Amino acid sequence: MNDIDKTHVVKILNRILEQELAGVVRYTHYSFLVFGFNRIPIVSWLRSQADESLLHAQEAGEMITLLGEHPSLTIGPLLETHNHDIAAILRESLQAESAALDLYRELLDATSGKSVTLEEYARKMIYAEEVHASEVDKMLRMPGEIATFAGKA
């Protein structure tokens, strides 16, 4: 790990930590705003996403302290459109997942070939975020549509 730019990597990790903590708040908030026949499974899914964001935040914090640095106590930006239909919530979620993916890719670029631990962590998180984004994309498609939602935007 001596070859990495520790200051740069810790900045990225702190941004990841902040983004994931914002995800905990965002998904929890969304879960309060779901109404209708499908409320129970959607609320359950949103709360599981909040739990996953917390786990991701904890992992980022552990990577920061692994490097001997201090984790941020800031929460990332929270988007609030006051549009609470399920599709709007999912679109906001997809937007946030895209921002998280960008941060993990930035971390991979900063650590590739320099730290197996940080590189593998970044790869694992990119995989998790890509899978999650693809699930949200599928939820935004109309029944019977095969083309990705993201491809229409």
C-alpha positions as CSV (number, residue, x, y, z in Angstrom):
1,M,0.0,0.0,0.0
2,N,3.0,2.3,0.1
3,D,2.5,3.1,-3.6
4,I,-0.9,4.6,-3.2
5,D,-1.6,8.3,-2.8
6,K,-3.0,7.9,0.7
7,T,-4.4,11.4,0.9
8,H,-6.3,11.0,-2.4
9,V,-7.5,7.5,-1.5
10,V,-8.8,8.6,1.9
11,K,-10.7,11.5,0.3
12,I,-12.4,9.1,-2.1
13,L,-13.1,6.7,0.8
14,N,-14.6,9.5,2.9
15,R,-16.8,10.5,0.0
16,I,-17.9,6.9,-0.3
17,L,-18.6,6.8,3.4
18,E,-20.7,10.0,3.2
19,Q,-22.6,8.7,0.1
20,E,-23.4,5.4,1.8
21,L,-24.6,7.1,5.0
22,A,-26.8,9.3,2.8
23,G,-28.2,6.1,1.4
24,V,-29.2,4.9,4.8
25,V,-31.1,8.1,5.4
26,R,-32.6,8.2,1.9
27,Y,-33.8,4.6,1.8
28,T,-35.2,4.8,5.3
29,H,-37.0,8.0,4.4
30,Y,-38.4,6.5,1.2
31,S,-39.7,3.5,3.2
32,F,-42.0,5.8,5.2
33,L,-43.6,7.2,2.0
34,V,-44.8,4.0,0.3
35,F,-48.6,3.5,0.2
36,G,-50.9,1.1,-1.6
37,F,-51.3,-2.6,-2.2
38,N,-47.6,-3.3,-2.7
39,R,-46.5,-1.4,0.4
40,I,-45.2,-4.3,2.5
41,P,-42.7,-5.8,-0.1
42,I,-41.5,-2.4,-1.3
43,V,-41.0,-1.1,2.3
44,S,-39.1,-4.3,3.1
45,W,-36.9,-3.9,0.0
46,L,-36.2,-0.2,0.8
47,R,-35.2,-1.0,4.4
48,S,-33.0,-3.8,3.2
49,Q,-31.3,-1.2,0.9
50,A,-30.8,1.0,4.0
51,D,-29.2,-1.9,5.8
52,E,-26.9,-2.6,2.8
53,S,-25.9,1.1,2.7
54,L,-25.0,1.0,6.4
55,L,-22.9,-2.1,5.8
56,H,-21.2,-0.3,2.9
57,A,-20.5,2.8,5.0
58,Q,-19.0,0.6,7.7
59,E,-16.7,-1.1,5.2
60,A,-15.6,2.3,3.9
61,G,-14.9,3.5,7.4
62,E,-12.9,0.3,8.1
63,M,-10.8,0.9,5.0
64,I,-10.1,4.5,6.2
65,T,-9.0,3.4,9.6
66,L,-6.9,0.6,7.9
67,L,-5.0,3.4,6.4
68,G,-4.6,5.1,9.8
69,E,-6.9,8.0,9.0
70,H,-10.0,9.5,10.5
71,P,-13.5,8.7,8.9
72,S,-15.7,11.6,8.0
73,L,-18.7,12.4,10.2
74,T,-20.5,14.1,7.3
75,I,-23.5,12.7,5.5
76,G,-23.5,13.1,1.7
77,P,-26.1,15.1,-0.2
78,L,-29.7,14.1,0.2
79,L,-32.0,14.6,-2.8
80,E,-35.6,15.4,-1.9
81,T,-37.9,16.0,-4.8
82,H,-41.1,15.6,-2.8
83,N,-42.3,13.3,-5.5
84,H,-43.1,10.1,-3.7
85,D,-44.6,7.8,-6.2
86,I,-42.7,4.5,-6.5
87,A,-41.2,5.2,-9.9
88,A,-39.8,8.6,-8.8
89,I,-38.3,7.0,-5.7
90,L,-36.7,4.3,-7.9
91,R,-35.4,6.9,-10.4
92,E,-33.8,8.9,-7.5
93,S,-32.4,5.6,-6.2
94,L,-30.9,4.8,-9.6
95,Q,-29.3,8.3,-9.7
96,A,-27.8,7.8,-6.2
97,E,-26.5,4.3,-7.2
98,S,-24.8,5.8,-10.3
99,A,-23.0,8.4,-8.1
100,A,-21.8,5.6,-5.7
101,L,-20.6,3.6,-8.7
102,D,-18.6,6.5,-9.9
103,L,-16.9,6.8,-6.5
104,Y,-16.0,3.1,-6.4
105,R,-14.6,3.3,-9.9
106,E,-12.6,6.3,-8.9
107,L,-11.2,4.3,-6.0
108,L,-10.4,1.4,-8.3
109,D,-8.5,3.8,-10.6
110,A,-6.5,5.2,-7.6
111,T,-5.6,1.8,-6.2
112,S,-5.3,-0.5,-9.2
113,G,-1.9,-2.3,-9.2
114,K,-1.0,-0.6,-5.9
115,S,-3.0,-2.3,-3.2
116,V,-4.6,-5.7,-3.6
117,T,-6.7,-5.0,-0.5
118,L,-8.1,-1.7,-1.7
119,E,-8.4,-2.8,-5.3
120,E,-10.3,-5.9,-4.4
121,Y,-12.6,-3.9,-2.1
122,A,-13.3,-1.5,-4.9
123,R,-14.0,-4.3,-7.3
124,K,-16.3,-6.0,-4.8
125,M,-18.3,-2.8,-4.3
126,I,-18.5,-2.0,-8.0
127,Y,-20.0,-5.5,-8.5
128,A,-22.5,-5.0,-5.7
129,E,-23.5,-1.5,-6.9
130,E,-23.9,-2.7,-10.5
131,V,-26.1,-5.6,-9.5
132,H,-28.2,-3.3,-7.3
133,A,-28.5,-0.7,-10.1
134,S,-29.6,-3.4,-12.5
135,E,-32.3,-4.5,-10.1
136,V,-33.6,-1.0,-9.8
137,D,-33.5,-0.7,-13.6
138,K,-35.6,-3.8,-13.9
139,M,-38.1,-2.5,-11.4
140,L,-38.5,0.6,-13.5
141,R,-39.3,-1.3,-16.7
142,M,-42.9,-1.9,-17.7
143,P,-44.1,-5.5,-17.6
144,G,-43.0,-7.2,-20.8
145,E,-40.3,-4.7,-21.7
146,I,-36.9,-6.1,-22.2
147,A,-34.9,-2.9,-23.0
148,T,-33.2,-1.3,-20.1
149,F,-34.8,1.7,-18.4
150,A,-31.4,3.4,-18.3
151,G,-31.1,3.1,-22.1
152,K,-34.3,5.2,-22.5
153,A,-33.1,8.1,-20.3
